[in-house]
């Protein structure tokens, strides 16, 4: 694993590149790496193309370095950027620290993939990756680090971008500022993940220009403003995650009929207004989360089973249609019954037995009162059973 050569005569790398790799080994605690076959071996000082994680081309130049989850500790040395033919760099899930040097720009001719996620890197969001100085770079994975500052406006020059991941674990992200409108010029992009940061401002209305975009993840930020209705018409968009923000305005009706989005997550925002009676009935939506907003009115009239795989709508002022006798203001979620729902059925049966017993052993007005309570208990049980395989009701 991790050993490969790209052609005949590729066992021996350029002597300068062998030295550069050994500098990385020394700077990041090489003797303590999990896997280090060949590294630091006195008998193979000029054959790094056979070292663990290293791949070379036919000229013996290093083109891939893959050392993820390998206990690298320390800073990436400056000399590392002199691996001029490097195409893929994967040092994710280690303990690398320090900032990203602008000298990475010297790798401009070949570098396509940078994966430095899940480390301890700090400093500003690396400008060098978003400046256009690396024209062949398609994937930047920098998730779970300690970067600060704003997203560079120059991201618009990153014309070849396909995947950008600057997301973080909850509570860790420090990236602030707004989502720059210049992002809308990067028409090649397919996935952008910015979750769990401190981004503010609104979603750029021009986002719909990104016709290749499949994934937008901006949950757990400070995003405000409204949802662009044009999200519903983006042809490639499959996943939109924007839960735990402060997005306001009415829920865009167009999203009810999208034929592209499959996963829509908008929990814990400030969305208001109602939903059309046929919302999500003839759409591509598979999973939808609208819980903890300010939606009012009634849920779609027909059962969504078979149409929506999973939906959550609790902590709103919504109720189903037709409305159960016992439901005035309800919070509702869709899916298989929880085990705790069995307890409610038992309680209802006990209520029926008690009220029936009191009814047959009472007289006059008391008998009338107990009969009414008995009938209400029966109605509650029947209404609950009608919906137990679909919508669950938890009435306020």
N, C-alpha and C positions, 0 to 999 in steps of 0.2 A: 504494500500500500504506500502510495506517495512516491514511488520510484518510477521514472519513465525517461526515455530518451527519444528525441525526435528525428533520429536518422543516423546513418553510419558515421563513425568518427566523432560522436558526441559525448564520449565518456570523459573527455578532458576539456574543462572549461578554460576560458581566457584567464591567465594567471591573476590579472587584476580583479576579476570578478570573484575568483576563489578567495582572495584576500578580503573583499567586501563582505562576502558571506560569513567569513570567520569573525569579522568585526561585529556583525549582528549577533553571532553566537556568543561572543564575549560580553557584549553590552546587555544581553537579555538573559543572563544566567544559564548559558548553554549546558553546563554540567548537570543542571537540575531539570532539564527538559524531560518530558515523558518519553518522547521518541527522538532519537538522535543518531541513528545508524549512519556512520560515515563522518559525521561532524566531529571535528577535533581529532580525527584519526591520523596519527603520524605517518601511517603507511599509505594514505590516500589524499595527500594535500592538494594534488592537482586534478582530482577526479570528482568535483562536487556534483557533477551531473548524475552521479550514483548515490548521492547523499539522500537521506530521507526528506521527502517533500520538495525536492528540486527537479525540475525538468529543463532540458536544454534543446536548442535547435541543432541543425546539422553542422553549424559552425562552432558548436560548443558554447554558445551564449545562453545565459539563463533567461528563460521565457516564462516560467511559472515557479512560484514559491508558495507552497500550501503548508502552513504549520498551525492550523486552528486547534484550539483546546490542547495546547502543548506546553503550558506552564512557562511561557515567555514572560519575563519580568524586567521592567526597565524602559528606557527610551529607545526609539528607533534611531540609529546613528545617521548622521548627515550623509556619510559616504554611500549609504544604501541607495540613494537616488541616482547613483552612477551605473545602475544596472539598466543600460539604455534600451535593451530589447525586451524588457519585462512586459508581459501581456496580462498576467493574472497574479494578483497579490492577495493572499488570504491568510491573515493573522488574527482572525476573529477568536473571541472567547479565551483571551489570555489576560495578562495584567500589565499591558503596555501603558505607559504614562507619557506626560509631556504633551507638547503641541505638535501639529502637523506642519512641517517646514514647507515654505513656498518653493523650495528647491525640487519638490515633487514634480513641478512643471517641466523639469528637464527630461521626464519620461514620456514626453508628448507624442513621440512617433508611433508607439506600440500599445501603451497601456489601455486596457479595455475594462478590466474589473478590479475594483478595490473593495475588499471586505475587511474592515477593521472594527466591526461591531463587538459589543460586549467586552470592552476594555476600560481603562481609566484615563483615556485621552482627555485633554482639557484645552483651554484657550478658546478663541473665537471659532465659529463655524469655518472650517478650512476654505478660504477664498479660492485657493488654487484649483479645487475640484469643480468650481462653478464659474470659472472665468473665461472658459473657452480655450485655454492654453493646452488642454488635453483633448483634442478633437475626436479621438477614437474611443474615449471613455464612455461606456454605456451604463455601467452599474456602479453605484456608490452606496455601500452599506456601512453606515457609521452609527447604528443603533446602540443604545445603552452605553453612552459615554458621558463625559462631563462638559460638553461644549456649552459656551455661553454666547450672548450676542444675538444678532438678527440673521435671518436668511439673506444672503447677498442678493442685491438687486441684479447683479451680473448673472444670475442664474439663467436669464434669458439668452445668454451667449452659449450656454451649454446645449447646443443644438442637437447633439446625438444622444441625449439622455434617454434611457429606457426605464431604469429603476433607481429611485432615490429613497433611502431609508434613514431618517434621522429621528426615529421614534425612541422612546425611553420607557423604562419601568415607571409605574406610578410614583410620583413624588420626587423623581430624580431629575427630570428634564429641566434645563435652564434656558433653552432657546426661546427667545422672545421676539417682539416685533410683529409685523403683519406678514401675511402671505403675499409676496410681491406679485403684482399684475404681470410683470415680465415673464413669469412662469408660463403664461398662456401662449408664448411664442415657441415653446419647446414642444412642437407638435408630435415628436417621436415618443414622448414619454408614455409609459404604460402603467406605472405604479408609483405613487408617492405616499409615503408613510411619515407622518409628523406627530403621532400620538404622544400624549403625556409630556407636553411641554408647556410653555407660557405664551403661546401665540395669541394675539388679540386681533381686533379688527374683523372685517367681514370676509366672506368667501368671494373672491373676484368673480364678477358676473361673466367675465370672458372665459371662464373655465370650460364652457361648452365648446370652445374651439379645439380642445384636446381630444380629437376624435379617436385616438388610439388608447386613451386612458381606460384601464380596467379597474383600478383600485384607488380610492381616496380614503385615507385614514387620518382624521384630524381630531379624534375623540380626546377628551380630557385636556382641553385647552381653555382659553378665554374668548372663544370666537363669539361674535355678536352679529346683529343684523339678520337678514332674511335668507332663506334658502332660494337660490336661483331656480326658477321653474324649469329652466333649460337643462337641468340635470337629468330630467326624465327622457330627454331626446338624445343624449349622448350615446352613440351606437355601440360602443365597446364597454361601457361602464357596467360592471357586475357587482361591485361592493362599494357602498358608501357608508363610512363610519364617522359619525359626528356627535356621539353621545357625550353627556357631561360638559356642555358648553352653555352659552346664554343666547342661543339662537331664538329670535322672536319672529313675529308675523304669523299669519295663518298658514296652515299646512297646505303646501302647493297641490292643488287638485291634479295637476299633470302627473304627479308621482303615483297616483292611484291607478294610472293606466300605462305606466312604463312597460315597454317591451324589451328592456335590456337589463335593468337592475334586478338582481336576485336577492341581495342581502342589504337591507336598509335598517341602520341602527341610529335612532335619534332619541334615545332615552335621556331623561333629565335635562330638558331644555325649557324654553318658554313658549313653545308653539301653542297657538290658540285656535279658536274656531271649531267647526265641525268637519266631519268626514262625509263625502257623498255616500248614498245608500249602496252604491255598487263599487265602492272603493276596494281595490285589490282583487276583484272578482275575475277580471279578464286581463291580468297583468302577468309579468314574468316574476313577480315577487315570490320568493320562497320563504324567507324569514324577515319579519318586520318587528321592530321594537320601538314603540311610541310611549312607553311607560313614563310616568312622572313628568307630564307636561301640563298644559292648561286647556286641553281639548274638552269640548262640551257637546251635548246632544246625544245622538244614538250611534251605535255601531252599525255597520252595514246590515241590511234587513235579512239577508240570507246567510246560512251557515257557511263559513269559509273552509270547513274541512274538505280536504281534497284539492283545495286551491292554494292555501297557504300552509306550509309545513309547520311553522311555528310563529306565533304572534303574541306580543305582550302589550297590554294597554292599561295596566293598573295605575293607580294614583292619577286619574283624570276624573272628570265629571261626565262619564259616559255610561250609557246603559244600552242594552240590546233592544232590538225590535223584532218581534213583539216583546213588550216589557213584562217580565214576571210580576205577579200581583204584589209580591213583597219587595220589589225593587224600585226605589225612587231615584236615588243617586248611587251609582255603582262604579266599582273599579273592576275591570275584567281582564282575564288573561286566557289565552287559548292553548290547548295542548292536552296531553293525557292527564288523567286525574292524579293528584297527589294522594299518598296514603292517608294523610290527615283528613281528606274529604270523607273517608269512610266513617270517621267519628261523627260528622254532621248527620249522616244518614241514620246512624244509631240513635242519636239524640232525637231526630224527628220521629222515629218509630216509637221511642219511649214516650214522647209527647202525645202521640196518637193513642197509645194504650192508656195513659193516665187520664187524658181528657175524655176518652170513651167510658172508662170506668166511672168517673165522676158524673158523666151524663146519665148513665143508666141507674145511678144510685142517688139521684137528686130529683127535686120537684120544683114546679113553678118557674119563677124567674131564673133561679140558679141553674135549672136544667137547660133553659134556653141559652144562657151564657156559656155553659160547658159544651153544648152542642155546636155553638158558633166557633169555639176554640178548637173543637175536634175537627170540624170541617176545614178550618184554616190550616191546621197541621197537615191534613191530607193533601190540601192544595199545594202547600210548600214542598212536600215530599214529591208529588207528581211533577211539579215544575222543575225541581232540582234534577230528578231522574231524566227528564226530557233532554236536559243539556249536559248530563254528566260525561258524555263522550265527546263533547265539543267545548263550548264556552263554560268557564267556571265563574260563578257569581260570588262576589264578596261585598255585600251591600253595606253602605254607611248607615 
